Each structure stands twice: as structure tokens, then as C-alpha cells.
Amino acid sequence: MRISLFGFLFKGRQKRSLSKTTSNKHLKMNYLQHKFLLVLFKMKSLQNYDQSLIIMSHVYLKSFVVISLAILLTFVFYWVFCVPINLTKHMDNITDWQVLCTSKNVRCKSKLAGVNRLRNSRLIGAKELPPPYPNGWYGILESSKLKAGESTHMSCLGEHLIIYRSQGNKIYILDAYCPHLGANLGIGGRVVGDNIECPFHQWSFRGSDGVCTNIPYSTCVPPATKIKKWTSTEVNGFVFVWYSVEGSEIPWAIPKSVEVESNKLIYHGRNEFYVHCHIQEIPENGADLAHFRAIHNDNIVAECRNRKKNLLHWLGYHQWQASWSPLEDRHIAETRLNHIFKLFGKIQCFSMDVIGKQIGPAYVHLVLHSPTFGNFQIFQTITPVEPLLQKVVHRFYASRFMAPIMKFLIFGETVMFERDLNIWNHKMYRNNPMLLMEESSLKKFRKWYAQFYTVNSKSFQLETNTNW
């Protein structure tokens, strides 16, 4: 009985221990299963998080690309439609240096030294040259270069000038050197109202007549104290000065461009060149009708001097029909051009009519009309810096929507002008050239241009700069 009771108790304890062990195993398994599920959940959460990160990164990348493209396109759009182009041909960056590089036994330390050597050794026909400074209007400064209250010094036409804009936005041009002790008013001079004040002793000169109006340390101003005042005007984006050795000659009026004055045509850019020749050579080009075919027929991406070697020549060529004639106004002559570009020499893809008015010895107003693109205008001024050194500036005007086309047009006109520049920089002047019957326009031009020289015009020998 005792044994059976003990066995019963032992079996019961054994069953309880077994059931406890089994429950512990179940609990452990449940815990491991729960932990495993938790790990799986976390992994899934991480996977979802990674997927969301990938999606967000794609979104951010697309946004970044879109924003970057928008900024780039805005910049390009602004540059194309709102930023004028400026192309300048510097004096030490001309084709004379290329000639030096191909010359034998010529050694120069710099480009500028080489250019000066060629200038000194060049046959220019000095004995045949007309006076270097014809009488007439000269556009010596662009209006945008001078703000109200500013002044600048200008050396041209054998003169030293100060140009300043008064606080009332009026332009005055006076001789540059003060009659007191010779200070240059254009170097450090101060604009006070309509007067220019000398930087040395503060003598003040009136722009309207050049009279000295104030000496700060004196109670009286000598009545004869004055400097020369030059006749000037401002029109079509340039400041013009009237130069004439004949004091009695009355300046003619410079025609204004109505489209430019009313802002119907806006400024799109400019180019600038320095040409080593007599001033007459440049406007004479408009009457030299035969040179258009020789120099300007090749397209602007082809090199006209190596026609056979350059494959781009076959892209197409220009065709020109030109005429020159003087007008009723004695000081105005007119060149008419009809231009056609033939793609691959067969397809006529662009045409343009040009009317160029030569107004006086150094100013040209070009009106261009294209059936495709409309009207645009070019203003050219020539400023004699030295007797045989001319500064040539072109300013381009068209409507706003023409901006992309004008960028290309300015580049094309620059290339065409550089072809003439290469001739001018190396030619000599012929007073009595051998002209053919077909070149009668050149004879007419020289007869017309001779009106700007008078008996008192200074000869080339008198005005020759010692640096030339």
C-alpha cells in the first residue's frame, strides 16, 4: 500500500515535471517564433523603407534635373534675347602676326613688336596719300560708354579732347588740356553741373563755350581764360564731334533713325576693329563693286584664301549685286546691295536687300531687309586714332524676337569685315589707279569724297605720328 502510494506520488510528480518541461518548450518555441516573426517584420519594414528611399531618391533626382534644366534654359534664353554680343579685334591680334610666322629671317619678341615692324616696312604710298582727316562728323564715342557726371579723355583726329556728360545728361566736348598749367581735364577732372573742374587747381570751365567761370583761390577770373569748345551732337547711339579746318563751314544734320529713337529696334551688340590704312580706303569699299565677288562670295565658315583645301566651301556661297551713286544731298552717297545665299550652290535659302548711306567721310547707316526675318539696321563709325590707324565700330539694332538671328548675323558680318581688314592692313594707297571701264563707280566715289578735303586740310606729312 505504501509502495503503491509512493509510486503514485512519484508518477504524479514525474507527470507534473514532464508537463512543465513541455510547457517550457512550448513557451520557448513561441518566443523564438515571435522573435523570428519580429525579425521578418523588421526586415520587411526595412525593405519598405529602402523602397521608399529609392522612390524618394528618384523623385529628388528628377526634380534636381528638371530644376537644373530650367535654370540652364533660363540662362540661355536670357543670354540669347537680352545680352548684347561684343566682338573686338585688338591691335595685337591681327593677321599681320600670321604673315610674320610665315616670313623667313624675321624674329620679334612679341606680336605687337612684329606688327610694328611690318607697319614700318610696309609701302603705304605716303607721297600719294590725301589729308588724313577729312572735314565732317565723326562718331568718336558710343553713348553707352559715358554716364551722367562722367568724363573721359579721347585722342583722335590729331587732337586731345575731353568728353563729359553733365548732370543734366548733356554732352560737351572741349580741348583736353587746361590753359593754366596744362593738366589733362579728362584724367581726374570732376563734372560739376555743366562745368568740368580741373584736377590740378580746380579751375572750372563751362561746357557750352569753354569759358573759365571760377578759380577757387582768386577773386577774379581773367576774361580771356577759356579752352576750345567743339561742336557735338548725340544721335543713333553715338557721340559725334564736328571736325573742320574751315571755321566758316556749317555742320549738316545727321539723320536720326526713327525706329531706334522709338525703341522699335533695340540694341543687340557691336564689333570693333583697328585698321591700318588711310580713312578713305574703308568707305571706298562700298563703291568697289568688283571686290564683292572676289572676297565675299565664300560662306562664313569657309576660308576664302584656301578655297580648294577647305571642304566647307561646298556648303554654299553668297551672291551679290551692287550699285553706288551720290544723292542730292552733297554729303550723302548710297550703296545698294542685293544678297542671296545658295545652299550647296543650288538651293536659294536666304535673301536680303541692303541700303547703305555714306553720310560724310566717316559714318554709314545700313538698313537691311529680309523677307524672312524683317528689318534690322547697322551703324558704322570710323575714328582716325592716328593718320593711318582707324577705329571702326559697328552697332546692330533689330526687334527683340530677332535676337537669336542677330547673334549669327553679327558673327557673319564680323567674318566678312575681317576679310576686308586683311586687305587694308597690307595694301598701299594708289592716287591714280589703273581702273577699267567697269569700275566707273570708283572714279565717281573719289570725286565725291574729295569734297571733304579743302585747301587748308593738313597733309599726311604734317600729321604723321612719329610712332608710325
C-alpha positions as CSV (number, residue, x, y, z in Angstrom):
1,M,0.0,0.0,0.0
2,R,2.8,2.3,0.9
3,I,4.7,1.3,-2.2
4,S,1.8,1.9,-4.4
5,L,1.1,5.3,-2.8
6,F,4.7,6.3,-3.2
7,G,4.7,5.2,-6.8
8,F,1.5,7.1,-7.4
9,L,3.0,10.2,-5.9
10,F,6.3,9.7,-7.8
11,K,4.4,9.2,-11.0
12,G,2.3,12.4,-10.4
13,R,5.5,14.4,-9.7
14,Q,7.0,12.9,-12.8
15,K,3.9,13.8,-14.9
16,R,4.0,17.4,-13.5
17,S,7.7,17.8,-14.3
18,L,7.1,16.4,-17.8
19,S,4.1,18.8,-18.3
20,K,6.2,21.7,-17.0
21,T,9.1,20.8,-19.3
22,T,6.7,20.5,-22.2
23,S,5.1,23.9,-21.4
24,N,8.6,25.5,-21.2
25,K,9.4,24.0,-24.6
26,H,6.2,25.5,-26.0
27,L,6.9,28.8,-24.4
28,K,10.4,28.8,-25.8
29,M,9.2,27.8,-29.2
30,N,6.6,30.5,-29.1
31,Y,9.2,33.1,-28.1
32,L,11.6,32.0,-30.9
33,Q,8.7,32.1,-33.3
34,H,7.7,35.5,-32.2
35,K,11.2,36.8,-32.4
36,F,11.6,35.3,-35.8
37,L,8.4,37.0,-36.9
38,L,9.6,40.2,-35.4
39,V,12.8,39.9,-37.3
40,L,10.8,39.3,-40.5
41,F,8.6,42.2,-39.8
42,K,11.6,44.5,-39.2
43,M,13.2,43.2,-42.4
44,K,10.0,43.9,-44.3
45,S,9.8,47.3,-42.7
46,L,13.4,48.0,-43.8
47,Q,12.7,46.7,-47.2
48,N,9.7,49.1,-47.4
49,Y,11.8,51.9,-46.1
50,D,14.5,51.2,-48.7
51,Q,11.9,51.1,-51.4
52,S,10.5,54.4,-50.2
53,L,14.1,55.8,-50.1
54,I,14.6,54.6,-53.7
55,I,11.4,56.2,-54.8
56,M,12.2,59.4,-53.0
57,S,15.7,59.5,-54.5
58,H,14.2,59.1,-57.9
59,V,11.8,61.9,-57.3
60,Y,14.5,64.1,-55.9
61,L,16.8,63.3,-58.8
62,K,14.1,64.1,-61.3
63,S,13.3,67.3,-59.5
64,F,17.0,68.2,-59.5
65,V,17.4,67.5,-63.2
66,V,14.2,69.5,-64.0
67,I,15.3,72.5,-61.9
68,S,18.8,72.4,-63.4
69,L,17.5,72.3,-66.9
70,A,15.0,75.1,-66.1
71,I,17.9,77.2,-64.7
72,L,20.1,76.4,-67.7
73,L,17.3,77.2,-70.2
74,T,16.5,80.4,-68.4
75,F,20.2,81.4,-68.6
76,V,20.4,80.5,-72.3
77,F,17.1,82.3,-73.0
78,Y,18.3,85.4,-71.1
79,W,21.7,85.4,-73.0
80,V,20.1,84.9,-76.4
81,F,17.4,87.5,-76.0
82,C,18.8,90.1,-73.5
83,V,22.6,90.1,-73.6
84,P,24.2,92.1,-76.5
85,I,27.2,90.5,-78.1
86,N,30.6,92.3,-78.2
87,L,33.3,91.2,-80.6
88,T,36.6,93.2,-80.5
89,K,39.6,92.8,-82.7
90,H,42.6,94.0,-80.7
91,M,45.6,95.7,-82.3
92,D,48.0,92.9,-81.3
93,N,45.6,90.2,-82.5
94,I,45.6,90.9,-86.3
95,T,46.6,88.8,-89.2
96,D,49.9,90.6,-89.6
97,W,51.3,88.2,-87.0
98,Q,50.3,85.2,-89.2
99,V,52.3,86.8,-92.0
100,L,55.3,87.1,-89.7
101,C,55.1,83.5,-88.7
102,T,55.5,82.5,-92.4
103,S,58.2,85.0,-93.1
104,K,61.9,83.9,-93.2
105,N,64.6,85.5,-91.1
106,V,62.1,87.6,-89.1
107,R,62.3,87.4,-85.3
108,C,60.3,89.5,-82.9
109,K,59.8,89.3,-79.2
110,S,56.1,89.8,-79.2
111,K,53.1,90.1,-81.5
112,L,52.9,93.8,-81.1
113,A,56.6,94.3,-81.9
114,G,56.1,92.2,-85.0
115,V,53.1,94.2,-86.1
116,N,55.0,97.4,-85.6
117,R,57.9,96.0,-87.7
118,L,55.6,95.2,-90.6
119,R,53.9,98.7,-90.3
120,N,57.3,100.4,-90.5
121,S,58.5,98.3,-93.5
122,R,55.2,98.5,-95.4
123,L,54.9,100.6,-98.6
124,I,52.0,102.9,-97.9
125,G,52.3,105.3,-100.8
126,A,52.9,108.3,-98.4
127,K,53.6,110.8,-101.2
128,E,50.2,110.0,-102.8
129,L,48.1,110.0,-99.6
130,P,45.3,112.5,-99.3
131,P,45.0,114.5,-96.0
132,P,44.4,112.1,-93.1
133,Y,41.5,113.9,-91.5
134,P,38.7,114.9,-93.9
135,N,36.1,117.5,-92.8
136,G,32.9,116.2,-91.3
137,W,31.1,114.5,-88.4
138,Y,33.0,111.7,-86.5
139,G,31.4,109.3,-84.1
140,I,34.2,109.2,-81.6
141,L,32.4,107.6,-78.6
142,E,29.4,105.3,-78.0
143,S,26.7,106.9,-75.9
144,S,26.5,103.9,-73.5
145,K,30.2,104.4,-72.6
146,L,29.5,107.7,-70.7
147,K,27.0,108.1,-67.9
148,A,25.8,111.4,-66.3
149,G,28.5,113.0,-64.3
150,E,31.3,111.1,-66.1
151,S,34.2,112.3,-68.3
152,T,36.8,110.7,-70.5
153,H,39.9,111.6,-72.5
154,M,39.9,110.9,-76.2
155,S,42.9,111.2,-78.6
156,C,41.8,111.3,-82.2
157,L,41.9,113.4,-85.4
158,G,45.3,114.8,-84.2
159,E,43.6,116.4,-81.2
160,H,43.3,115.6,-77.5
161,L,39.7,116.0,-76.3
162,I,37.7,115.7,-73.1
163,I,34.2,114.4,-73.4
164,Y,31.9,114.7,-70.5
165,R,28.2,114.3,-69.7
166,S,26.7,116.9,-67.4
167,Q,24.3,116.1,-64.6
168,G,21.5,117.2,-66.9
169,N,22.6,114.5,-69.4
170,K,24.0,116.9,-72.0
171,I,27.2,116.1,-73.8
172,Y,30.1,118.6,-74.0
173,I,33.5,118.3,-75.8
174,L,36.4,120.6,-75.0
175,D,40.1,120.6,-75.6
176,A,41.7,118.3,-73.0
177,Y,44.5,120.5,-71.6
178,C,43.9,123.2,-69.1
179,P,45.3,126.7,-70.2
180,H,46.7,127.2,-66.7
181,L,49.5,124.7,-66.3
182,G,48.5,122.1,-68.8
183,A,46.7,119.4,-66.7
184,N,44.6,116.9,-68.7
185,L,41.0,117.6,-67.7
186,G,40.0,114.1,-68.9
187,I,42.3,112.4,-66.4
188,G,40.8,113.1,-62.9
189,G,38.6,116.1,-63.9
190,R,35.3,116.4,-62.0
191,V,32.0,117.2,-63.5
192,V,30.2,120.0,-61.6
193,G,26.8,120.8,-63.1
194,D,27.5,121.8,-66.7
195,N,31.2,122.6,-65.9
196,I,34.4,120.5,-65.9
197,E,36.7,121.1,-63.0
198,C,40.5,120.8,-63.4
199,P,42.0,118.1,-61.1
200,F,45.2,120.2,-60.6
201,H,44.0,123.6,-59.2
202,Q,40.2,123.2,-59.5
203,W,39.7,125.8,-62.3
204,S,36.2,125.4,-63.6
205,F,35.3,125.6,-67.3
206,R,31.8,125.9,-68.8
207,G,30.9,123.2,-71.3
208,S,28.7,125.5,-73.5
209,D,31.6,127.8,-74.5
210,G,34.8,126.7,-72.7
211,V,35.0,129.9,-70.6
212,C,36.6,129.7,-67.1
213,T,33.9,130.5,-64.6
214,N,35.7,130.0,-61.3
215,I,39.1,129.9,-59.7
216,P,38.7,128.9,-56.0
217,Y,41.7,130.8,-54.7
218,S,41.2,134.0,-56.7
219,T,38.6,136.8,-56.5
220,C,38.8,137.4,-60.3
221,V,39.0,135.3,-63.4
222,P,41.0,136.7,-66.4
223,P,38.5,137.4,-69.2
224,A,40.5,135.6,-71.9
225,T,40.8,132.4,-69.9
226,K,39.0,129.7,-72.0
227,I,39.6,126.5,-73.9
228,K,38.3,125.5,-77.3
229,K,34.7,124.1,-77.4
230,W,33.9,121.6,-80.1
231,T,30.6,121.3,-81.8
232,S,29.0,118.0,-80.9
233,T,25.7,116.0,-81.1
234,E,24.4,112.7,-79.9
235,V,22.4,110.5,-82.2
236,N,21.8,106.8,-83.0
237,G,23.8,105.6,-80.1
238,F,27.0,107.7,-80.8
239,V,28.6,110.9,-79.7
240,F,29.7,112.9,-82.8
241,V,32.2,115.7,-83.0
242,W,32.4,118.1,-85.9
243,Y,35.9,118.4,-87.3
244,S,36.7,121.0,-89.9
245,V,39.7,123.1,-90.7
246,E,37.4,125.7,-92.3
247,G,35.9,127.6,-89.4
248,S,33.1,129.0,-91.6
249,E,31.8,125.6,-92.7
250,I,28.3,124.9,-91.3
251,P,27.7,121.3,-90.0
252,W,25.0,119.4,-91.7
253,A,22.4,117.5,-89.7
254,I,22.9,113.8,-89.1
255,P,19.6,111.9,-89.9
256,K,18.1,110.1,-87.0
257,S,16.8,106.5,-87.1
258,V,13.1,106.7,-86.2
259,E,13.0,103.0,-85.4
260,V,15.9,103.3,-83.0
261,E,14.8,106.5,-81.3
262,S,11.3,105.0,-80.7
263,N,12.9,101.7,-79.4
264,K,11.1,99.7,-82.1
265,L,14.5,98.4,-82.9
266,I,16.7,97.6,-79.8
267,Y,20.5,97.2,-79.4
268,H,21.8,93.7,-80.0
269,G,25.5,94.0,-80.0
270,R,28.6,95.5,-81.6
271,N,32.0,94.7,-83.0
272,E,35.2,96.8,-83.0
273,F,38.3,96.8,-85.2
274,Y,41.5,98.6,-85.7
275,V,42.5,99.1,-89.3
276,H,46.0,100.1,-90.5
277,C,45.1,102.2,-93.6
278,H,44.0,105.7,-94.7
279,I,40.5,106.5,-93.8
280,Q,39.3,106.9,-97.4
281,E,40.1,103.2,-98.1
282,I,37.3,102.0,-95.9
283,P,34.3,103.8,-97.3
284,E,35.7,103.4,-100.8
285,N,35.0,99.6,-100.4
286,G,31.3,100.4,-100.9
287,A,31.9,101.7,-104.4
288,D,34.3,98.9,-105.3
289,L,31.7,96.6,-106.8
290,A,34.0,94.0,-108.2
291,H,35.6,93.1,-104.8
292,F,32.3,91.6,-103.5
293,R,32.7,88.5,-105.8
294,A,36.4,88.1,-105.1
295,I,36.3,88.4,-101.3
296,H,32.7,88.0,-100.0
297,N,31.3,85.1,-102.2
298,D,32.6,82.3,-99.9
299,N,30.4,81.3,-97.0
300,I,31.4,82.5,-93.5
301,V,32.6,79.1,-92.3
302,A,35.0,78.7,-95.3
303,E,38.4,80.3,-95.6
304,C,38.3,82.4,-98.7
305,R,42.1,82.2,-99.2
306,N,42.3,78.4,-99.3
307,R,39.2,77.7,-101.4
308,K,40.4,74.4,-102.8
309,K,41.7,73.0,-99.5
310,N,38.6,73.7,-97.4
311,L,35.7,71.3,-97.8
312,L,33.3,73.7,-96.1
313,H,33.4,75.8,-99.2
314,W,30.9,73.4,-100.8
315,L,28.3,74.2,-98.2
316,G,27.2,77.1,-100.2
317,Y,28.2,80.6,-101.4
318,H,26.9,84.2,-101.4
319,Q,25.8,86.1,-104.5
320,W,25.9,89.9,-104.6
321,Q,24.5,92.6,-106.9
322,A,25.7,96.1,-106.1
323,S,25.4,99.7,-107.2
324,W,26.8,103.0,-105.9
325,S,25.6,106.6,-106.5
326,P,25.7,110.0,-104.9
327,L,22.5,111.6,-103.7
328,E,21.0,115.1,-103.9
329,D,22.4,115.9,-100.5
330,R,26.1,116.5,-101.4
331,H,27.4,114.9,-98.3
332,I,25.4,111.6,-98.8
333,A,26.1,108.7,-101.1
334,E,24.3,105.4,-101.4
335,T,25.2,101.8,-101.9
336,R,22.5,99.3,-102.8
337,L,23.1,95.5,-102.4
338,N,21.0,92.5,-103.2
339,H,22.3,89.4,-101.4
340,I,21.4,85.8,-101.9
341,F,22.9,82.7,-100.2
342,K,22.7,79.4,-102.2
343,L,23.0,76.3,-100.1
344,F,25.2,73.7,-101.8
345,G,25.3,76.1,-104.7
346,K,21.8,75.3,-105.8
347,I,19.1,76.0,-103.1
348,Q,18.3,79.6,-102.5
349,C,17.7,79.7,-98.8
350,F,18.2,83.3,-97.8
351,S,17.9,86.7,-99.5
352,M,18.4,90.2,-98.2
353,D,18.3,93.8,-99.6
354,V,20.8,96.4,-98.2
355,I,20.7,100.1,-98.5
356,G,23.9,101.7,-97.1
357,K,24.0,105.5,-96.8
358,Q,27.5,107.0,-96.5
359,I,26.9,110.2,-94.6
360,G,30.1,112.3,-94.7
361,P,33.6,110.9,-94.7
362,A,33.3,108.5,-91.7
363,Y,29.7,107.5,-90.9
364,V,27.5,104.8,-92.6
365,H,23.9,103.9,-91.9
366,L,22.9,100.5,-93.2
367,V,19.2,99.4,-93.5
368,L,18.7,95.7,-94.2
369,H,15.5,94.0,-95.1
370,S,15.0,90.2,-95.2
371,P,11.6,88.8,-96.5
372,T,12.1,86.0,-93.8
373,F,13.3,87.9,-90.8
374,G,12.2,91.5,-91.3
375,N,14.2,94.7,-90.9
376,F,17.3,95.5,-89.0
377,Q,19.9,98.3,-89.0
378,I,23.7,98.7,-88.6
379,F,25.6,101.9,-87.8
380,Q,29.3,102.2,-88.7
381,T,31.6,104.9,-87.5
382,I,35.3,105.4,-88.3
383,T,37.5,107.3,-85.9
384,P,41.1,108.2,-87.0
385,V,43.2,107.4,-84.0
386,E,46.3,108.2,-86.0
387,P,46.8,109.3,-89.6
388,L,47.0,105.6,-90.7
389,L,45.1,103.9,-87.8
390,Q,41.3,103.8,-87.9
391,K,39.0,102.5,-85.2
392,V,35.9,101.0,-86.8
393,V,32.7,100.3,-84.7
394,H,29.5,98.6,-85.9
395,R,26.4,98.7,-83.7
396,F,23.4,96.4,-84.6
397,Y,19.7,97.0,-84.0
398,A,16.7,94.8,-84.6
399,S,13.4,93.8,-82.9
400,R,13.6,91.6,-79.7
401,F,12.4,88.4,-81.3
402,M,15.3,88.7,-83.8
403,A,17.9,88.2,-81.0
404,P,19.0,84.6,-82.0
405,I,19.3,85.5,-85.6
406,M,21.2,88.7,-84.7
407,K,23.9,86.7,-82.8
408,F,24.6,84.8,-86.0
409,L,24.4,87.9,-88.2
410,I,26.9,89.8,-86.0
411,F,29.3,86.8,-86.3
412,G,28.8,86.7,-90.1
413,E,29.3,90.4,-90.5
414,T,32.5,90.2,-88.4
415,V,33.9,87.5,-90.6
416,M,33.1,89.4,-93.8
417,F,34.7,92.6,-92.4
418,E,37.8,90.7,-91.4
419,R,38.3,89.6,-95.0
420,D,38.4,93.3,-96.0
421,L,40.6,94.0,-92.9
422,N,43.3,91.6,-94.2
423,I,43.5,93.5,-97.5
424,W,43.5,97.0,-95.9
425,N,46.2,96.2,-93.4
426,H,48.7,95.3,-96.2
427,K,47.8,97.4,-99.2
428,M,49.3,100.7,-100.3
429,Y,47.3,103.7,-101.5
430,R,47.2,104.5,-105.2
431,N,46.3,108.1,-106.1
432,N,46.0,107.3,-109.8
433,P,45.0,103.6,-110.0
434,M,44.6,101.7,-113.3
435,L,40.8,101.5,-113.4
436,L,38.7,99.7,-116.0
437,M,35.5,101.0,-117.7
438,E,33.5,98.6,-115.4
439,E,35.0,100.4,-112.4
440,S,33.5,103.8,-113.1
441,S,31.9,103.8,-109.6
442,L,35.3,104.1,-108.1
443,K,36.1,107.2,-110.1
444,K,32.7,108.7,-109.1
445,F,33.4,107.9,-105.4
446,R,36.8,109.6,-105.4
447,K,35.4,112.7,-107.0
448,W,32.5,112.7,-104.4
449,Y,34.8,112.1,-101.4
450,A,37.2,114.9,-102.5
451,Q,34.7,117.5,-101.2
452,F,35.7,116.6,-97.7
453,Y,39.3,117.9,-98.3
454,T,39.9,121.6,-98.5
455,V,42.8,123.8,-99.2
456,N,43.6,124.2,-95.5
457,S,43.4,120.4,-94.8
458,K,46.7,119.3,-93.1
459,S,48.7,117.0,-95.3
460,F,49.8,113.5,-94.3
461,Q,53.4,114.5,-93.8
462,L,52.4,117.2,-91.3
463,E,50.2,114.9,-89.3
464,T,52.3,111.8,-89.4
465,N,52.8,110.3,-85.9
466,T,56.4,109.5,-85.0
467,N,55.3,106.1,-83.8
468,W,54.2,105.0,-87.2
